[in-house]
Amino acid sequence: FQKHEFFVDMTCEGCSNAVTRVLHRLGGVNFDIDLPNKKVYIDSEHNVDTLLETLKKTGKNASYLGEKSAQ
């Protein structure tokens, strides 16, 4: 899987919980949320467009930052 990095305008736990909810609903994803830096790292077989559309369902501003090299 590719690990993708997204910016999501999250300001609180509620925001990150919304992100968690939509990603769980999508399924087939492993992810980490970095709330202080407003970033979400997603490991998935879904394409970037699908992931971005899913993140936008939270009502937050979201954008794709690029692939993250696996560490």
N, C-alpha and C positions, 0 to 999 in steps of 0.2 A: 504493500500500500504506500501511497505517497502521503507525506505529512504536509498539510497545508496550514498556512498562517493567515488568519483573518483579523481585521480590526472590527470590533463591535463597540459602539458607544454605550458602555455599561457604567453606571454610577454607583450601584449598590448590589447587595445580595439578591434582591428581587430580580434585578436585571440578569444576573448570572444564573439564577434559578430558571428564568424564562428561556435562556439559551439551552440549559440542560434539558428542559422539557421538550423543546422542539427537536433537539438532536436525538433524544431517546425515542421520540415518536417516529422519526425518520428511520432509525435503526441502522445497523451495519457500520457504526462509527465508534471510534475510541477518541476521546478528546480531553484536553486540559484547558482550563480557563484561568487566565492571568488577569484578575480583576483590576489591580492597581494600574497595569499598563494597557487595559482595555483590549486584550488580545485573546483569541481563541485558537488553539492548535488542534487540528483535526486530522486523524488518521482514518482513511476511508477508501472504499472502492468507488464511492459516488464521485461524479465529476464536480469540478469547481462551481459550475453554474447551479447545480442542484444544491450544493452546500450553502452557497451564497443566498439563494432564494429561501432556503430553510431558515438561515440566520435572520433574514429580513422579516420573517413571520413574527419575530418578537416585537416588531414595531420600532426597533432601534436602527440607527444608521450603521450599516455594515459594509465593509469592502475587503477585497482579496489583496493580501500583501505579497503572496508568493509561496513557493515551495520551501519547506524547511528541511535542511539536510538531516537525515537520521543520525542521532548522536549515539 
